[in-house]
Amino acid sequence: MLKKLSALTLGIVSAVTFASGSQASASEWNLYGAPPGNNSMYVSSQGNITINPVNQYVNFDGWASTIWKGGWGEDITMKIYAKTYTTYVNGTANLSSVHEDTHTFPDGINQKNLSVTINDNYSSFGLWTARVQANGWVKFDDGANYFKADAVGNDGV
């Protein structure tokens, strides 16, 4: 009898724990990348992914940036590209949103930062993964120099 009561108590505690755990939960993403052998520019992205199974949504909230550290006296053109995407257990639905910007600065002597804001919502029903990717580049007006970086790291859940 005591074993049955203990098993029942454990089942009730597990059910309550599961039910309370079904509220919104958050995970962070933190990405960074620089071109091989070059430290003049880098790409970075950070934010939170909130999954709410009760209201059936997943939210991405953060930013992505291409940073030029400076040192070029002519025009530079910078690009930032970030993408949030989700996959689902049924394998048929893949949703994504792209956030990008390109800008030419009159000189690259001082540090420059080109950023995009990320705030995307998707369904969490049958969610398998929720991820972020980011990359960017810097090119120079002489056409000869070009740096590209892909950010890597903790990219989601």
N, CA and C atoms as a LAMMPS dump frame, in Angstrom:
ITEM: TIMESTEP
0
ITEM: NUMBER OF ATOMS
471
ITEM: BOX BOUNDS ff ff ff
-5.0000000000000000e+02 5.0000000000000000e+02
-5.0000000000000000e+02 5.0000000000000000e+02
-5.0000000000000000e+02 5.0000000000000000e+02
ITEM: ATOMS id mol type element x y z
1 1 1 N 0.827 -1.189 0
2 1 2 C 0 0 0
3 1 3 C 0.872 1.253 0
4 2 1 N 1.942 1.225 0.815
5 2 2 C 2.83 2.382 0.892
6 2 3 C 3.506 2.635 -0.452
7 3 1 N 3.886 1.553 -1.177
8 3 2 C 4.508 1.703 -2.484
9 3 3 C 3.533 2.334 -3.468
10 4 1 N 2.254 1.901 -3.426
11 4 2 C 1.245 2.463 -4.327
12 4 3 C 1.028 3.947 -4.027
13 5 1 N 0.963 4.298 -2.753
14 5 2 C 0.783 5.685 -2.357
15 5 3 C 1.979 6.522 -2.786
16 6 1 N 3.201 5.993 -2.621
17 6 2 C 4.406 6.705 -3.044
18 6 3 C 4.418 6.901 -4.56
19 7 1 N 4.019 5.881 -5.294
20 7 2 C 3.97 5.983 -6.757
21 7 3 C 2.926 6.999 -7.186
22 8 1 N 1.772 7.013 -6.512
23 8 2 C 0.723 7.982 -6.823
24 8 3 C 1.204 9.392 -6.515
25 9 1 N 1.841 9.57 -5.368
26 9 2 C 2.375 10.882 -4.997
27 9 3 C 3.416 11.344 -6.016
28 10 1 N 4.294 10.447 -6.425
29 10 2 C 5.304 10.784 -7.417
30 10 3 C 4.643 11.183 -8.737
31 11 1 N 3.594 10.469 -9.123
32 11 2 C 2.878 10.792 -10.362
33 11 3 C 2.231 12.161 -10.296
34 12 1 N 1.628 12.49 -9.158
35 12 2 C 0.986 13.799 -8.99
36 12 3 C 2.04 14.907 -9.006
37 13 1 N 3.147 14.694 -8.302
38 13 2 C 4.225 15.686 -8.278
39 13 3 C 4.782 15.875 -9.692
40 14 1 N 4.968 14.783 -10.428
41 14 2 C 5.479 14.88 -11.8
42 14 3 C 4.51 15.642 -12.685
43 15 1 N 3.21 15.368 -12.541
44 15 2 C 2.208 16.057 -13.355
45 15 3 C 2.186 17.548 -13.049
46 16 1 N 2.269 17.896 -11.778
47 16 2 C 2.281 19.309 -11.39
48 16 3 C 3.556 19.982 -11.907
49 17 1 N 4.676 19.296 -11.79
50 17 2 C 5.944 19.841 -12.291
51 17 3 C 5.867 20.059 -13.789
52 18 1 N 5.326 19.072 -14.527
53 18 2 C 5.204 19.21 -15.979
54 18 3 C 4.273 20.365 -16.332
55 19 1 N 3.144 20.464 -15.645
56 19 2 C 2.184 21.532 -15.947
57 19 3 C 2.781 22.896 -15.672
58 20 1 N 3.512 23.034 -14.568
59 20 2 C 4.107 24.332 -14.269
60 20 3 C 5.266 24.618 -15.22
61 21 1 N 5.922 23.571 -15.746
62 21 2 C 7.018 23.744 -16.692
63 21 3 C 6.535 24.078 -18.09
64 22 1 N 5.234 24.005 -18.337
65 22 2 C 4.723 24.278 -19.673
66 22 3 C 4.517 25.771 -19.91
67 23 1 N 4.846 26.574 -18.936
68 23 2 C 4.789 28.017 -19.14
69 23 3 C 5.952 28.437 -20.034
70 24 1 N 6.002 29.695 -20.38
71 24 2 C 7.04 30.195 -21.28
72 24 3 C 8.435 29.938 -20.704
73 25 1 N 9.328 29.522 -21.58
74 25 2 C 10.718 29.346 -21.188
75 25 3 C 11.584 30.092 -22.191
76 26 1 N 12.738 30.555 -21.738
77 26 2 C 13.605 31.347 -22.61
78 26 3 C 14.973 30.702 -22.721
79 27 1 N 15.557 30.9 -23.881
80 27 2 C 16.91 30.457 -24.147
81 27 3 C 17.624 31.619 -24.839
82 28 1 N 18.924 31.712 -24.665
83 28 2 C 19.673 32.8 -25.291
84 28 3 C 20.421 32.293 -26.51
85 29 1 N 20.623 33.187 -27.481
86 29 2 C 21.582 32.885 -28.532
87 29 3 C 22.706 33.893 -28.437
88 30 1 N 23.904 33.458 -28.796
89 30 2 C 25.088 34.301 -28.712
90 30 3 C 26.055 33.842 -29.808
91 31 1 N 26.17 34.631 -30.86
92 31 2 C 26.975 34.272 -32.025
93 31 3 C 28.084 35.284 -32.248
94 32 1 N 29.225 34.799 -32.752
95 32 2 C 30.357 35.666 -33.057
96 32 3 C 31.174 35.037 -34.179
97 33 1 N 31.705 35.877 -35.069
98 33 2 C 32.579 35.363 -36.114
99 33 3 C 33.428 36.466 -36.707
100 34 1 N 34.655 36.11 -37.081
101 34 2 C 35.586 37.032 -37.733
102 34 3 C 36.233 36.305 -38.904
103 35 1 N 36.682 37.051 -39.92
104 35 2 C 37.344 36.379 -41.046
105 35 3 C 38.641 35.721 -40.592
106 36 1 N 38.991 34.592 -41.185
107 36 2 C 40.254 33.941 -40.819
108 36 3 C 41.446 34.87 -41.065
109 37 1 N 42.292 35.009 -40.061
110 37 2 C 43.498 35.813 -40.198
111 37 3 C 43.273 37.31 -40.252
112 38 1 N 42.064 37.775 -39.915
113 38 2 C 41.792 39.209 -39.965
114 38 3 C 41.016 39.61 -38.734
115 39 1 N 41.459 40.676 -38.087
116 39 2 C 40.731 41.15 -36.907
117 39 3 C 40.192 42.565 -37.11
118 40 1 N 40.021 42.987 -38.36
119 40 2 C 39.523 44.336 -38.642
120 40 3 C 38.012 44.432 -38.594
121 41 1 N 37.337 43.298 -38.726
122 41 2 C 35.876 43.307 -38.675
123 41 3 C 35.388 42.019 -38.036
124 42 1 N 34.147 42.049 -37.554
125 42 2 C 33.521 40.846 -37.03
126 42 3 C 32.012 40.98 -37.091
127 43 1 N 31.343 39.852 -36.915
128 43 2 C 29.885 39.791 -36.883
129 43 3 C 29.485 39.227 -35.523
130 44 1 N 28.458 39.831 -34.927
131 44 2 C 27.987 39.38 -33.628
132 44 3 C 26.461 39.432 -33.609
133 45 1 N 25.851 38.516 -32.87
134 45 2 C 24.396 38.507 -32.72
135 45 3 C 24.056 37.913 -31.363
136 46 1 N 23.114 38.555 -30.676
137 46 2 C 22.675 38.079 -29.368
138 46 3 C 21.181 38.318 -29.21
139 47 1 N 20.572 37.499 -28.368
140 47 2 C 19.161 37.7 -28.071
141 47 3 C 18.573 36.544 -27.304
142 48 1 N 17.262 36.58 -27.167
143 48 2 C 16.511 35.559 -26.438
144 48 3 C 15.483 34.906 -27.34
145 49 1 N 15.286 33.615 -27.119
146 49 2 C 14.222 32.869 -27.775
147 49 3 C 13.277 32.413 -26.678
148 50 1 N 12.039 32.882 -26.724
149 50 2 C 11.039 32.516 -25.729
150 50 3 C 10.04 31.563 -26.373
151 51 1 N 9.853 30.422 -25.734
152 51 2 C 8.895 29.432 -26.224
153 51 3 C 7.754 29.353 -25.226
154 52 1 N 6.545 29.57 -25.703
155 52 2 C 5.36 29.497 -24.856
156 52 3 C 4.421 28.44 -25.432
157 53 1 N 4.478 27.211 -24.892
158 53 2 C 3.623 26.147 -25.432
159 53 3 C 2.139 26.339 -25.126
160 54 1 N 1.811 27.071 -24.065
161 54 2 C 0.405 27.289 -23.721
162 54 3 C -0.255 28.185 -24.769
163 55 1 N 0.383 29.3 -25.096
164 55 2 C -0.151 30.216 -26.105
165 55 3 C 0.345 29.883 -27.509
166 56 1 N 1.166 28.862 -27.628
167 56 2 C 1.669 28.312 -28.881
168 56 3 C 2.402 29.334 -29.743
169 57 1 N 3.416 29.966 -29.15
170 57 2 C 4.273 30.838 -29.948
171 57 3 C 5.723 30.685 -29.515
172 58 1 N 6.608 31.029 -30.432
173 58 2 C 8.028 31.151 -30.142
174 58 3 C 8.429 32.538 -30.623
175 59 1 N 9.147 33.277 -29.783
176 59 2 C 9.543 34.648 -30.093
177 59 3 C 11.059 34.784 -30.072
178 60 1 N 11.602 35.42 -31.107
179 60 2 C 13.014 35.775 -31.179
180 60 3 C 13.1 37.269 -30.905
181 61 1 N 13.966 37.675 -29.993
182 61 2 C 14.116 39.086 -29.657
183 61 3 C 15.597 39.381 -29.446
184 62 1 N 16.206 40.147 -30.368
185 62 2 C 17.624 40.448 -30.245
186 62 3 C 18.123 41.326 -31.371
187 63 1 N 19.388 41.145 -31.736
188 63 2 C 20.024 41.987 -32.742
189 63 3 C 21.167 41.222 -33.415
190 64 1 N 21.627 41.78 -34.537
191 64 2 C 22.811 41.275 -35.224
192 64 3 C 23.565 42.468 -35.779
193 65 1 N 24.906 42.414 -35.75
194 65 2 C 25.722 43.55 -36.181
195 65 3 C 26.953 43.093 -36.948
196 66 1 N 27.326 43.909 -37.913
197 66 2 C 28.647 43.828 -38.518
198 66 3 C 29.417 45.016 -37.98
199 67 1 N 30.611 44.775 -37.452
200 67 2 C 31.429 45.832 -36.859
201 67 3 C 32.74 45.938 -37.632
202 68 1 N 33.047 47.134 -38.064
203 68 2 C 34.337 47.451 -38.68
204 68 3 C 35.132 48.197 -37.623
205 69 1 N 36.352 47.762 -37.333
206 69 2 C 37.139 48.365 -36.259
207 69 3 C 37.849 49.653 -36.658
208 70 1 N 37.869 49.967 -37.936
209 70 2 C 38.481 51.217 -38.383
210 70 3 C 39.827 50.997 -39.044
211 71 1 N 40.34 52.09 -39.644
212 71 2 C 41.67 52.031 -40.223
213 71 3 C 41.724 52.134 -41.738
214 72 1 N 40.626 52.449 -42.393
215 72 2 C 40.608 52.604 -43.851
216 72 3 C 40.112 54.005 -44.173
217 73 1 N 40.895 54.771 -44.923
218 73 2 C 40.59 56.174 -45.172
219 73 3 C 39.615 56.453 -46.291
220 74 1 N 39.168 55.448 -47.005
221 74 2 C 38.24 55.626 -48.129
222 74 3 C 36.864 55.068 -47.761
223 75 1 N 35.956 55.107 -48.742
224 75 2 C 34.613 54.558 -48.543
225 75 3 C 34.672 53.066 -48.198
226 76 1 N 33.752 52.64 -47.354
227 76 2 C 33.54 51.215 -47.114
228 76 3 C 32.044 50.932 -47.212
229 77 1 N 31.724 49.763 -47.688
230 77 2 C 30.335 49.306 -47.726
231 77 3 C 30.239 48.095 -46.811
232 78 1 N 29.224 48.112 -45.957
233 78 2 C 29.036 47.033 -44.989
234 78 3 C 27.667 46.393 -45.197
235 79 1 N 27.59 45.106 -44.859
236 79 2 C 26.32 44.391 -44.908
237 79 3 C 26.193 43.529 -43.658
238 80 1 N 24.961 43.469 -43.132
239 80 2 C 24.61 42.524 -42.081
240 80 3 C 23.412 41.726 -42.575
241 81 1 N 23.459 40.423 -42.342
242 81 2 C 22.386 39.518 -42.749
243 81 3 C 22.118 38.589 -41.577
244 82 1 N 20.882 38.566 -41.123
245 82 2 C 20.501 37.661 -40.04
246 82 3 C 19.198 36.977 -40.418
247 83 1 N 19.078 35.742 -39.976
248 83 2 C 17.891 34.958 -40.309
249 83 3 C 17.47 34.162 -39.084
250 84 1 N 16.186 34.243 -38.757
251 84 2 C 15.62 33.367 -37.737
252 84 3 C 14.842 32.285 -38.472
253 85 1 N 14.874 31.085 -37.944
254 85 2 C 14.107 30.028 -38.605
255 85 3 C 13.694 28.957 -37.607
256 86 1 N 12.583 28.337 -37.925
257 86 2 C 12.051 27.263 -37.105
258 86 3 C 11.802 26.042 -37.986
259 87 1 N 11.936 24.886 -37.386
260 87 2 C 11.537 23.645 -38.041
261 87 3 C 10.559 22.933 -37.122
262 88 1 N 9.766 22.054 -37.709
263 88 2 C 8.692 21.411 -36.97
264 88 3 C 8.77 19.895 -37.118
265 89 1 N 8.194 19.174 -36.15
266 89 2 C 8.303 17.722 -36.104
267 89 3 C 7.705 17.048 -37.331
268 90 1 N 6.724 17.667 -37.961
269 90 2 C 6.121 17.05 -39.142
270 90 3 C 7.031 17.166 -40.366
271 91 1 N 8.08 17.973 -40.27
272 91 2 C 9.06 18.088 -41.341
273 91 3 C 8.597 18.852 -42.561
274 92 1 N 7.356 19.277 -42.58
275 92 2 C 6.867 19.956 -43.781
276 92 3 C 6.869 21.475 -43.652
277 93 1 N 6.819 21.976 -42.432
278 93 2 C 6.745 23.425 -42.256
279 93 3 C 8.072 23.962 -41.749
280 94 1 N 8.71 24.8 -42.531
281 94 2 C 9.917 25.509 -42.119
282 94 3 C 9.662 26.99 -42.341
283 95 1 N 9.686 27.75 -41.272
284 95 2 C 9.405 29.178 -41.363
285 95 3 C 10.678 29.964 -41.105
286 96 1 N 10.855 31.078 -41.815
287 96 2 C 12.043 31.903 -41.588
288 96 3 C 11.755 33.351 -41.925
289 97 1 N 12.528 34.229 -41.313
290 97 2 C 12.48 35.66 -41.597
291 97 3 C 13.903 36.169 -41.741
292 98 1 N 14.113 37.043 -42.716
293 98 2 C 15.431 37.619 -42.981
294 98 3 C 15.443 39.072 -42.527
295 99 1 N 16.537 39.459 -41.899
296 99 2 C 16.763 40.841 -41.478
297 99 3 C 18.115 41.241 -42.056
298 100 1 N 18.142 42.265 -42.9
299 100 2 C 19.41 42.651 -43.504
300 100 3 C 19.454 44.136 -43.773
301 101 1 N 20.671 44.635 -43.852
302 101 2 C 20.898 46.039 -44.18
303 101 3 C 22.268 46.141 -44.839
304 102 1 N 22.379 47.06 -45.782
305 102 2 C 23.636 47.376 -46.448
306 102 3 C 23.789 48.887 -46.421
307 103 1 N 24.985 49.347 -46.105
308 103 2 C 25.2 50.794 -46.016
309 103 3 C 26.633 51.132 -46.43
310 104 1 N 26.782 52.23 -47.18
311 104 2 C 28.108 52.737 -47.543
312 104 3 C 28.429 53.934 -46.661
313 105 1 N 29.588 53.885 -46.024
314 105 2 C 30.065 54.973 -45.173
315 105 3 C 31.119 55.754 -45.939
316 106 1 N 31.179 57.087 -45.772
317 106 2 C 32.122 57.906 -46.539
318 106 3 C 33.587 57.646 -46.21
319 107 1 N 33.865 57.091 -45.061
320 107 2 C 35.234 56.677 -44.753
321 107 3 C 35.194 55.611 -43.666
322 108 1 N 36.259 54.811 -43.637
323 108 2 C 36.333 53.729 -42.667
324 108 3 C 37.429 53.928 -41.65
325 109 1 N 37.779 55.19 -41.385
326 109 2 C 38.857 55.47 -40.432
327 109 3 C 38.452 55.05 -39.017
328 110 1 N 37.254 55.432 -38.606
329 110 2 C 36.789 55.11 -37.262
330 110 3 C 35.896 53.87 -37.283
331 111 1 N 35.63 53.341 -36.102
332 111 2 C 34.778 52.162 -35.98
333 111 3 C 33.385 52.453 -36.536
334 112 1 N 32.831 51.468 -37.227
335 112 2 C 31.464 51.548 -37.764
336 112 3 C 30.695 50.325 -37.296
337 113 1 N 29.4 50.51 -37.101
338 113 2 C 28.527 49.437 -36.65
339 113 3 C 27.262 49.468 -37.492
340 114 1 N 26.962 48.387 -38.158
341 114 2 C 25.725 48.261 -38.931
342 114 3 C 24.904 47.154 -38.291
343 115 1 N 23.719 47.504 -37.776
344 115 2 C 22.924 46.549 -36.989
345 115 3 C 21.505 46.417 -37.518
346 116 1 N 20.916 45.277 -37.226
347 116 2 C 19.495 45.051 -37.457
348 116 3 C 18.883 44.539 -36.161
349 117 1 N 17.632 44.882 -35.955
350 117 2 C 16.871 44.401 -34.807
351 117 3 C 16.096 43.164 -35.233
352 118 1 N 16.056 42.188 -34.346
353 118 2 C 15.34 40.942 -34.616
354 118 3 C 14.196 40.828 -33.621
355 119 1 N 12.982 40.705 -34.129
356 119 2 C 11.807 40.478 -33.293
357 119 3 C 10.796 39.699 -34.133
358 120 1 N 10.872 38.381 -34.082
359 120 2 C 10.04 37.51 -34.908
360 120 3 C 9.221 36.579 -34.034
361 121 1 N 8.021 36.273 -34.505
362 121 2 C 7.136 35.334 -33.82
363 121 3 C 6.7 34.243 -34.781
364 122 1 N 6.71 33.009 -34.287
365 122 2 C 6.251 31.858 -35.055
366 122 3 C 5.39 30.991 -34.157
367 123 1 N 4.716 30.044 -34.76
368 123 2 C 3.964 29.064 -33.984
369 123 3 C 4.938 28.11 -33.29
370 124 1 N 4.593 27.705 -32.074
371 124 2 C 5.409 26.705 -31.378
372 124 3 C 4.752 25.333 -31.423
373 125 1 N 3.633 25.211 -32.105
374 125 2 C 2.939 23.923 -32.185
375 125 3 C 3.783 22.95 -33.01
376 126 1 N 4.25 21.875 -32.39
377 126 2 C 5.082 20.887 -33.065
378 126 3 C 6.497 21.372 -33.339
379 127 1 N 6.941 22.364 -32.588
380 127 2 C 8.266 22.958 -32.815
381 127 3 C 9.364 21.93 -32.596
382 128 1 N 10.312 21.881 -33.525
383 128 2 C 11.47 20.998 -33.403
384 128 3 C 12.716 21.814 -33.088
385 129 1 N 13.001 22.869 -33.876
386 129 2 C 14.152 23.737 -33.608
387 129 3 C 13.768 25.195 -33.811
388 130 1 N 14.492 26.068 -33.126
389 130 2 C 14.36 27.526 -33.286
390 130 3 C 15.778 28.081 -33.267
391 131 1 N 16.24 28.588 -34.405
392 131 2 C 17.65 28.964 -34.546
393 131 3 C 17.821 30.313 -35.228
394 132 1 N 19.041 30.83 -35.086
395 132 2 C 19.421 32.11 -35.685
396 132 3 C 20.739 31.916 -36.427
397 133 1 N 20.882 32.571 -37.569
398 133 2 C 22.173 32.616 -38.245
399 133 3 C 22.48 34.072 -38.558
400 134 1 N 23.758 34.415 -38.598
401 134 2 C 24.16 35.794 -38.907
402 134 3 C 25.487 35.777 -39.65
403 135 1 N 25.583 36.643 -40.644
404 135 2 C 26.853 36.861 -41.318
405 135 3 C 26.874 38.266 -41.883
406 136 1 N 28.053 38.709 -42.244
407 136 2 C 28.196 40.053 -42.776
408 136 3 C 29.488 40.199 -43.536
409 137 1 N 29.634 41.335 -44.187
410 137 2 C 30.859 41.605 -44.925
411 137 3 C 31.166 43.088 -44.946
412 138 1 N 32.42 43.37 -45.242
413 138 2 C 32.898 44.74 -45.448
414 138 3 C 33.682 44.722 -46.747
415 139 1 N 33.371 45.64 -47.649
416 139 2 C 34.171 45.763 -48.86
417 139 3 C 34.591 47.223 -49.026
418 140 1 N 35.685 47.404 -49.724
419 140 2 C 36.321 48.709 -49.838
420 140 3 C 36.125 49.274 -51.235
421 141 1 N 36.213 50.59 -51.32
422 141 2 C 35.973 51.253 -52.599
423 141 3 C 36.997 50.882 -53.67
424 142 1 N 38.152 50.368 -53.287
425 142 2 C 39.156 49.986 -54.293
426 142 3 C 38.813 48.665 -54.969
427 143 1 N 37.834 47.943 -54.448
428 143 2 C 37.4 46.683 -55.038
429 143 3 C 38.32 45.507 -54.762
430 144 1 N 39.495 45.76 -54.255
431 144 2 C 40.463 44.685 -54.037
432 144 3 C 40.303 44.021 -52.672
433 145 1 N 39.819 44.737 -51.71
434 145 2 C 39.708 44.216 -50.35
435 145 3 C 38.26 43.888 -50.017
436 146 1 N 38.087 42.723 -49.418
437 146 2 C 36.758 42.247 -49.071
438 146 3 C 36.912 41.276 -47.904
439 147 1 N 36.15 41.504 -46.845
440 147 2 C 36.181 40.619 -45.696
441 147 3 C 34.769 40.122 -45.424
442 148 1 N 34.632 38.829 -45.159
443 148 2 C 33.337 38.225 -44.86
444 148 3 C 33.476 37.381 -43.607
445 149 1 N 32.431 37.385 -42.778
446 149 2 C 32.456 36.589 -41.55
447 149 3 C 31.103 35.929 -41.328
448 150 1 N 31.142 34.682 -40.882
449 150 2 C 29.957 33.941 -40.468
450 150 3 C 30.015 33.782 -38.958
451 151 1 N 28.953 34.179 -38.289
452 151 2 C 28.913 34.07 -36.831
453 151 3 C 28.555 32.649 -36.432
454 152 1 N 29.233 32.124 -35.429
455 152 2 C 28.957 30.774 -34.933
456 152 3 C 28.847 30.832 -33.406
457 153 1 N 28.318 29.774 -32.831
458 153 2 C 28.176 29.688 -31.382
459 153 3 C 26.842 29.079 -31.017
460 154 1 N 26.306 29.475 -29.87
461 154 2 C 25.008 29.002 -29.406
462 154 3 C 23.94 29.671 -30.256
463 155 1 N 23.372 28.927 -31.216
464 155 2 C 22.46 29.539 -32.187
465 155 3 C 20.986 29.288 -31.915
466 156 1 N 20.636 28.7 -30.801
467 156 2 C 19.218 28.525 -30.487
468 156 3 C 18.919 27.214 -29.799
469 157 1 N 17.696 26.745 -30.002
470 157 2 C 17.214 25.519 -29.371
471 157 3 C 16.703 24.544 -30.418
